[in-house]
Amino acid sequence: MSSVDVVRIQRRTVRVLVANEIVSGLGVAIGISVGALLTKEMVGTALSGVAQSVAVVGAALSALPASRIMNRYGRRPGLALSYLVGAAGAITVVAAAAGRHIALLIVGMFLFGAGNTGKYQSRYAAADLARPEKRGRQLSWVIWASTIGAVAGPNLAAPVGRLVAGTGIPTLAAPYLASAATFLACAVWILAVLRPDPLKLAKQLAPTPLPVIEPVGSGAVATVAPPVTTATRVTFREAAAVVWSVTGARLGLVATALGHLVMVGVMSMTPIHIGQTHHGTASLTIVGFVIGLHIAGMYGLSPLVGWATDRLGPRRVILAGVVLLVAACAVAGASGDDVVRLTLGLILLGQGWSCTMVAGSTLFAASVPLPVKAAAQGLSDLTTGVAGASAGLLSGVIVQYASYGVLTLLAAFAVVPLLALVLRTGQAGSTDVTMSGR
């Protein structure tokens, strides 16, 4: 196959994934936006966050079987199955709400999380056939597409709820019907349109990983992968061993996980902080304003972050993300009841997350050899998901027994290991080597 054909296929693949990300992002956002309220209605305020945490854990754990399927059969069946499981979970949530079955609600939310797995794994599919100098930009466009669904989803929850009035389906459960429909549409879209399969084609073009030498000025890091099997069955232990032994993969993994941990920890408690400093209906308006701009900070500039990753190198962009995250914690933690300062802190938090997620994912995708790529990416999403779930659970405890300011201080300290790793890899020698996977 000529290089022209690969470029054409890659361009089409990115368009397919961007369209899919818009729809899947809508399905995730419309369900997540009412999850805590639905749980509160069924079990009370004290356990209102449990269902959301279960969904995050479900997304993290489902990344393992999804990546195993992708490693053997390609992206299409793995992504489609994730969406199908997510749709089944959404329908289960509706049934649980209608019958007021708490245990069934937990099961449904766990399965619902698989829809988010497909959404996150799509960014790696965008990198399978990407040229090294465009990998960051093409991956970032898929992440950017989440902006549309993330903003539109919560605003559609109320209209969907009104549509089921008088049917016996609880108003707060109705958005999950929309989630199920969008996930089913994504599964059909991926199976029908994502052809040829980008991961299978990448393996056909390069059955063994080839190192690509890049200049030091690119900001990449030296990565030398150990020999790995070319078999289709790769254990997660083998994938983990490869990730740990490759400098770039290790840095990419830590960047995405710790960046996500800091973002979730601070963001999840910001509405609580606003409720403590502002009261009445004004607090809800402020929450919507602050979180909306935070989400815009997360996704809105991701194409620019992808461009910077390609031009400056992932290590420099990750370092910029560390600086932004620390600045965000300092500004938000010292904001008190100043909404402007808090908003600025949350925008910086979103931009710091974007830098660590886009550059970290790009570096990880470039550094892991093809035979273990899907399995390693599943481990990466598992690690990132567990980090986010842990931050969400611990942040509430910290705020309850200390304060929002203490939470932001601890979050700033959490990025110290990432800073140390970035600076250490910056001394990796005179030649930068990244595994292109092609």
LOGUTOR-544161 format. One record per atom (N, C-alpha, C): z, y, x. Coordinates in pm, whole numbers, plus 50000, padded with zeros to 5 digits. Each point is the difference from the previous one (the first is absolute). Layout:
<rs>
ZYX ...
</rs>
This chain:
<rs>
500004988050085 500005012049915 500005012450088 499155009749968 499895012050081 501195009249976 500215009050097 501105009649987 499795009249881 498705002649968 499705008649885 500484993449871 499794986949988 500444992749881 501515000349987 500704998450112 501465000149997 500515013749957 499395010650050 500415013649961 499785001949851 498874995349948 499715001549857 501014992149916 500294987950042 500954991649927 501395006350003 500395005350115 501315006350013 500115012249910 498945007949995 500025011949915 500184996049853 499304989749959 500144995249862 501384994149976 500524992750098 501344994149987 501055010649978 499935010950074 500985010749985 499895006249862 498785002049951 499835005749865 500614990949894 499784987050014 500564990349905 501525000450004 500575000650119 501455000150014 500625013049951 499325011250021 500515012849951 500074999849847 498924995349935 500014999149854 501104990749952 500154988850068 501054990549963 501395006050018 500195007950107 501315005950028 500385010149893 499055007249947 500295009649894 500554992849878 499334989249960 500424992649881 501314992650023 500134993250114 501234992550027 501185009650018 499765011550063 501065009950014 500495005049865 499075001349906 500365003949865 500884989449935 499644987350018 500784989149942 501404999250055 500145001950132 501324999650062 500845011949954 499415012050004 500765012249970 500465000749855 499154995949907 500375001149859 501144990549966 500064988550069 501104990849977 501285004450069 499895003750126 501175004050079 500665012349940 499215009049941 500555012549949 501024997949889 499924988949927 500944997649890 500924988150027 499864993750117 500784988050028 501505002249992 500485010650064 501445002750000 500505003449860 499195007549924 500405003749864 500054987749910 499034991150013 500004987849920 501214991350033 500304998750128 501154992050041 501305006349951 500085013150009 501205006949951 500204997649851 498925000249925 500074997749856 500494985949968 499684990450087 500344986149973 501374996050056 500385005450119 501234995250064 500965011150039 499605012749982 500905010950033 499655006850131 500655011350023 499705008450116 500334993350132 501104992850006 500484994250126 498974991050066 499214992949919 499024990650055 498565005049982 499845012849973 498675005249968 499034999250117 500534999550123 499124999350117 499664986050045 500624989949936 499814986350046 498564995549981 499435002749882 498644995449973 499005005850099 500165012850034 499105006350096 500104993250136 501234997050041 500204993450129 499404986149999 500124993149887 499424986649988 498485000750013 499395010449941 498555001650012 499595002350145 500795007850074 499705002450141 500114987050081 501054992349972 500184987250068 498864990449964 499605000249873 498894991449958 498725003650073 499765012950018 498815004450074 500074995450145 501185001050059 500154996250140 499804985050019 500624991949916 499914985550016 498634994549963 499365006049901 498684994949961 498945003050105 500315008850095 499045002750108 499774987650085 500994991150008 499854988150084 498984990149943 500164995349875 498964990949948 498645006849987 499985012849965 498715007049988 499285000350134 500745002950107 499365000550132 499584986250047 500744989749962 499604986350037 498674996549933 499865003749874 498744997549929 498865007850064 500265012750035 498975008250062 499584994550135 500974994750074 499694994650132 499064988049990 500154992149894 499184987949984 498705002649924 500075008549897 498875001349909 499405014049993 500625009950063 499465013449998 500825009649915 499615012750002 500735010449928 499894998349849 498834996649950 499775000149855 500994991349923 500154987250030 500964992049921 501445004350018 500365004550120 501385004350023 500355012449922 499115010050002 500235012349926 499984997449849 499004992349955 499874997349856 501234992549947 500484990250075 501174992649955 501235009049992 500145009350094 501125009349996 499985008149870 498825004749962 499895007849878 500254991449875 499544987750002 500234991149886 501494997149981 500684997650111 501454997749992 500715012749951 499565011650050 500575012649954 499805002149851 498814996349949 499735001249857 500914990849920 500174987650049 500914990549932 501425005549998 500415006450111 501335006050005 500165011349899 498975008449987 500065011249905 500134994949857 499254989649965 500094994349866 501384993749978 500554993850103 501344994249991 501045010849974 499845011650064 500935011149977 499965004349854 498815000849942 499865003849859 500714989849911 499784987250028 500654989549921 501525000650015 500475002750120 501445001050023 500615011749925 499295011350000 500515011749930 500024997749849 498964993549949 499944997449856 501134990749956 500334990250084 501064990449966 501345003450060 500055011050079 501235004450067 500604988750084 499144993450080 500434989550092 500085005850141 501215001750050 500195006550130 499434991550113 500274986949998 499514991350108 498485000150004 499374999949884 498535000349995 499465013350051 500745010849976 499605013050052 499984999850154 501014994150060 500064999250147 498824991950054 499714988749933 498864991750043 498705008049988 499855007049888 498795007849979 499825010950104 501085007150032 499915010650101 499694994450138 500544988250030 499704993650129 498504997050010 499444994349894 498574996850000 499155012749996 500475010149930 499305012849992 499785005950139 500964997750089 499895005250136 498774995150074 499474988349959 498814994650067 498815009349984 499965007649890 498915009649985 500015010350110 501195003950043 500125009550110 499584993550132 500184986950011 499544992950120 498495001450016 499274997749891 498555001650007 499615014150037 500735009649945 499735014150027 500185003150149 501084995250060 500265002950141 499074992150093 499714987449966 499144992050086 498565005250003 499625007849899 498645005449996 499715009050120 501035006750050 499755009150113 499564992250123 500514987950017 499584991950114 498584994849980 499624997249875 498634995649973 499005010850042 500415012749989 499125011050039 499785000550151 500884993650077 499915000550146 499294987850059 499724989849920 499444987550053 498685002050073 499115007949942 498675002050057 499815014050058 501065007750003 499885014050046 499735000750150 499175009550039 499825002750142 501285006150055 500374996950124 501285004950055 500185015149988 498935007650019 500145014649997 500115005649857 499814991549898 500105004649861 501064992449921 500724991150066 500934991349929 501095007949927 500585009950066 501075007849939 499545007449876 498815006350007 499515007749887 499694991149880 499384988450026 499624991449889 501224993549935 500984996550079 501254994849943 500725010849922 499995012450050 500735010849935 499395003849866 498694998449983 499395003349872 500504990649890 500254987550035 500554990649902 501425004049962 500785004150099 501365004649970 499955012749916 499075009250033 499895012549925 499714997549853 499214989949970 499624997349861 501224997349912 501124996050061 501234997649923 500515012849936 499615011550054 500475012849946 499685001449852 498794996249963 499565001849862 500854991949904 500194987150031 500824991649915 501455004049999 500515003950117 501425003750011 500335012349918 499055009349991 500225012249923 499734997749851 498924992749968 499624998149860 500884989949929 500444989750070 500754989249937 501215004449920 500965007050061 501195004249926 499685008749878 498925007950009 499645008749888 499374992449884 499574987550022 499404991949894 501024991249929 501224999350055 501014991149942 500335003849856 500205012849973 500365004349865 498884997649900 498745003750030 498924997249903 499844985249971 500134991450101 499894985649978 501144995249912 501195005550022 501154996249918 499785003449853 499365011349973 499755003949861 498974990849934 499124994250078 498964991449943 500574987249939 501154995550049 500564987349950 501075002349895 500165012449956 501025003049899 499764991549875 501064993349954 499934991849881 499554985850024 499734996250125 499534986450030 501144990650038 501195005350021 501124991750043 500174999850151 499035005650072 500115000850147 500785012650035 501084998850078 500775011950037 499125010450068 500265012649971 499195010950055 499974999850152 501164997150063 500075000150146 499334987850064 499714989849919 499314988250053 498505001349990 499535008949911 498555001449978 499215003050126 500515008750090 499215002750123 499664987550080 500814989549987 499714987750075 498784992849943 499685002449873 498754994749947 498815006550069 500125013150023 498955007150074 499924994950143 501154997350061 500024994550137 499284986650004 500284991449902 499364986849995 498485001549989 499555009449916 498565002049983 499345005050128 500665009350070 499415005250123 499984989350110 501054991950008 500034989350101 498914989649973 499824996549874 498934990549966 498645005850036 499815012849971 498735006550035 499784999850151 501065002150078 499874999850146 499644986150050 500604989749941 499694986350042 498534996849977 499505003649883 498594997649967 499095008150093 500365012550024 499215008950085 499894994550142 501134995850056 500014994850137 499174987350011 500174990849906 499264987550005 498505002149982 499635009649916 498605001949968 499265008950099 500695009950057 499305010650073 500275000050151 501164995150042 500325000450144 499254988850072 498695002050013 499124990250065 499095007150099 499834994450120 500674988150053 501485002850029 500764989450009 501425001450030 500175005850140 500685011650015 500055006650132 500704991850108 501074993049965 500704992350101 499214987850043 499384993149905 499184988450035 498805004150085 499395011349965 498855004750080 500455004150139 501175006550010 500495004050132 500244987750088 500504989349943 500224987850077 498694993550041 498995000949913 498694994550036 499365007750114 500195013049999 499405008350104 500724998750134 501284997249996 500784999050123 501024988849984 499614987450024 500924988849981 501195000450094 499885007550112 501145001750091 500195014950024 501255004650008 500255014350019 499525004950135 499375011449998 499485005950123 500705013250029 500515002050124 500675012650031 499005011350014 500385011649951 499175012050013 500755010150085 499395004250109 500655009550089 499795014149948 501085007449982 499935013749955 500685009050101 499565012450015 500605009050098 501445003549965 500775003450102 501415003549979 500125011949907 499065009050003 500075011949917 499994997249852 499624987749959 499974996749858 501394998949943 501004998650085 501364999049950 500354986049955 499134990250022 500314986349962 500984994150101 500354987749982 500954993850091 499424987150053 500514995750115 499524987750060 500474988149919 499064991749957 500354988149925 499184988450051 500634989450036 499314988150047 500534988249921 499164994249915 500464989249914 499964986850075 500964991249975 500004986750059 498974991449932 499634988950062 499054990949935 500564995249868 499154999649898 500434995049869 498964990349948 500444991649911 499114990049942 498965006649911 498844994049989 498975005049909 500014992349869 501004991449979 500094992549876 500275009349883 499604995449879 500215008349882 501454999949959 500754989550035 501414999449964 500845005450116 500555011649980 500855006450101 501385001849939 501014994950066 501355001549947 500495014350024 500965003949918 500555013550017 500805001150128 500534988850047 500705000350128 499025003050113 498814993949994 498985002850101 499565014749993 499815005049878 499595013949984 501075009550052 501274996849971 501095008550046 500075000250152 499754988450063 500024999350146 498925008850061 498825000049937 498915008350049 500345014849984 500515003649883 500355014049974 501035004850101 501004991850025 501085004250090 499525001350144 498964992650037 499535000150138 498955010850027 499505006349892 498965010250016 500625013849979 499915008450100 500675013149996 499575008449880 498705000949976 499505008149891 500444994849864 499974986849984 500424994149873 501485002549976 500784998750104 501445002249987 500305014649961 499315009350063 500215014149967 499535003149858 498844994649961 499505002249865 500934994749894 500574988250024 500944993949905 501265008549985 500575004150112 501235008049996 499745013649935 498855005950028 499675013249944 499924999549848 499284990149946 499864999349854 501344996649934 500774990950060 501264995849939 501045011150001 500215006350116 501035010350008 499595012749927 498725003550004 499545011549924 500234998049851 499744987849952 500214996949859 501495000049966 500814994750090 501444999749977 500575014049982 499635009250088 500505013749993 499515006849873 498724998349969 499445006549882 500674995249872 500124986849983 500604994649877 501475003949989 500734999150111 501425003249997 500275014249954 499265009650054 500225014149966 499415003249863 498794995549976 499335003249874 500734994449879 500504987650009 500634993749884 501265007149956 500705006750092 501245006949966 499805015049974 498785005050020 499765014249974 500215003749853 499534992149903 500305003449860 501515000449972 500764991050062 501455000249982 500595012950057 499535004050117 500475012450063 499675012149912 498815000049943 499625011149911 500905000249877 500304988249945 500884999349885 501405004850030 500434998750126 501345004750038 500055015050021 498875005950037 499985014550030 499415008349886 499294993549908 499445007149884 500274991549876 500175006349888 500414992749881 499075003249883 500054991149900 499215002149879 498544996550018 499185005049910 498574996950004 499325005750124 500605010350060 499405005950119 499934989850113 500974991150006 500024990150109 498814990649990 499624996149877 498854991249983 498715006950043 499885012749968 498835007750040 499915000950152 501145002450063 500035001150147 499664986650064 500544989049943 499704986750054 498504997549997 499365002849886 498564997949989 499225008550099 500415012450019 499325009050092 500144995250145 501244996750041 500264996150138 499354986750033 500184990049913 499444986750028 498485000449993 499455008249910 498545001249993 499415005250129 500615010450058 499515005350127 500274990450115 501084992449989 500274989750101 498884989650002 499604995349881 498914990249991 498705005950053 499765012749969 498815006650055 500045000250152 501205002350056 500164999650145 499754986350058 500374989649925 499784986350047 498524996450009 499265003049895 498634995049989 498925010750018 500305012349962 498965010249993 499285002850131 500734999650111 499415003350130 499684987550084 500074988349939 499784987850078 498624999450067 498915005049938 498735000150074 500075008450128 500725011149995 500175008250120 500824992450105 501014992849954 500804991850092 499134989050061 499134994049919 499104989850052 499055005650104 499485012049975 499125006650098 500755002550130 501255004949989 500805002650120 500294987050075 500214989349927 500264987050063 498804995650084 498805001949946 498794996350074 499735009350118 500275012949983 499705009650105 501095000750107 501254999749961 501115001850094 500644986850042 499804989649922 500614987250029 501224997649912 500254987649962 501114996949909 501375003450056 500204998450132 501335002450056 500405014649981 499085009250023 500335014249985 500295003649855 499264994049907 500225002849859 501334994149954 500354988150050 501314994349968 501115009050053 499815005350120 500995009350056 500145012449913 498885005149951 500055011449908 500744996249872 499814987749954 500724995349882 501504999750022 500424995850118 501434999950033 500575014149993 499295009650059 500455013949997 500105005149857 499014996949918 500005004549861 501144993849921 500284987250024 501084993349928 501365006050036 500215002550128 501275006150042 500125014049942 498915007850004 500025013449943 500284999649851 499414990249932 500214998649856 501464997249968 500624991250077 501424996749978 500885012350024 499665007950104 500795011950030 499875010549889 498775002349953 499775010249898 500584995849866 499734987649958 500504995349870 501524998750002 500554995050110 501454998050007 500795012849996 499415010950049 500695012950002 499595009049885 499274994649903 499455008549893 501045004449898 501044992049980 500985003649897 499355001049865 500165011349930 499375001849870 498725008350008 499495001850122 498765007750021 498804990949973 499345002049886 498894991449960 498815001550094 499735012150046 498875002450089 500164992250130 501205000750057 500244992850125 499954984949978 500554995449888 499954985649970 498564995449982 499215008049931 498594996549980 499264999250133 500255009650088 499374999850132 500404987350075 501284996449992 500464987950067 499324987649948 499814999149868 499344988249941 498514999750030 499375011750012 498585000250042 499884995050144 500875004750087 500004995350139 500274985050006 500894995349914 500304985749995 498764991949964 499255004849900 498774993149962 498965000250110 499885011250070 499035000850108 500404991450120 501314999350028 500474991250106 499714985549968 500234996249874 499684986349956 498514997350016 499175009649962 498554998350010 499584997450144 500575007550094 499654998350141 500404986150050 501214995749969 500444986950048 499264988749929 499695001749872 499334989449925 498534998750041 499275011250003 498584999550034 499804996050146 500675007050092 499824996950142 500584986550034 501164996649942 500604986950027 499134988749950 499475001349877 499134989649944 498714998850079 499445011450042 498774999850079 500224992950133 501085003450068 500304993850128 500284985249984 500724996549894 500304985949976 498724992149974 499135005449913 498744993149970 499134998650124 500055009850091 499174999650120 500574990750106 501294997249994 500674993150110 500144985049979 499914995449875 500224985949972 498674992650001 499884989150075 498744992650005 499664993549865 498724998249976 499524995249870 500624986949953 500174989950085 500524987349949 501355001049932 500815010250033 501315001249937 500135013049921 498895007049981 500075013449943 500625000149862 499514991949906 500505000549863 501484996249994 500384989450073 501404995850000 500895010950059 499545006350108 500795010650062 500145012049908 498945003349928 500065011349908 500934997149883 500064987349959 500964996349898 501435001850048 500254996250124 501325002150059 500335014850010 499005008050032 500225014550010 500415005849865 499304996149894 500365005149868 501344994649953 500334987650038 501324994649967 501095008350067 499825002850128 500995007950074 500145013949942 498875006349968 500035013449942 500675000049864 499694989949918 500594999149867 501504997850005 500444991250088 501444997450013 500715012550049 499375007250093 500605012450050 500165010149887 498985001449916 500075009349889 501054995949897 500044987149967 500984995249903 501425001950052 500224997150126 501335001750060 500425014649997 499055008850033 500315014449999 500355004749860 499264995249901 500265004049863 501384995849953 500424987950039 501324995149959 501125006950075 499845001750131 501075005950081 500155015049977 498915006749969 500075014649984 500945003949887 499994992349891 500905003049889 501454998850039 500324989850079 501374997950046 500435011650090 499105004250089 500325010950093 500275012949925 499155003149902 500185012349924 501274999449915 500294988249945 501194998849916 501285002150080 500074994550121 501225000750078 500005011150105 498845006150023 499945011150097 499275011749933 498755002250036 499245011149940 498524998450035 499195008049933 498575000250028 499745004750143 500795009550048 499865004850137 500254989050102 501014991749975 500284988850090 498854990049998 499444997749882 498864991049989 498845004850086 499665012849991 498875005250079 500304999450149 501275001950038 500374999050141 499804985850052 500454990149922 499824986150039 498524996250002 499245005549906 498564997249997 499315005450126 500445011850046 499435005650122 500304991250121 501224994650005 500364991050110 499204987049994 499564996149879 499284987449985 498664999950072 499425012050025 498705000450068 500135000550152 501245000150050 500205000350146 499364987850068 500174987649947 499334988750065 498485001650005 499435005749894 498555002249999 499615010250106 500775010750013 499725010050102 500044993750140 501024991750024 500124993450130 498814991050027 499544992749898 498874990950018 498715007750024 499815011249929 498805008150021 499965005550142 501125005250046 500055005650135 499824989250105 500544988349973 499864988950095 498564995450011 499314998849886 498614995750004 499095010750059 500475012350002 499225010650062 499924998750150 500844991350057 500014997450144 499384986550031 499074995649911 499494986350010 498934998050106 499735009950078 499034997950106 498795008849987 499044998150087 498865009050006 498874996049909 500014987549950 498914995549914 500544996049865 499385004949895 500394996549864 499094989149949 500594989549950 499244989049944 500464997649858 499094999949905 500364996349864 499134988649954 500584991149924 499234988849946 499255004949877 498725001150011 499225005249887 499884990049889 500174987350030 499824989949897 498544997449969 499125004750081 498574998049974 499304996350128 
</rs>
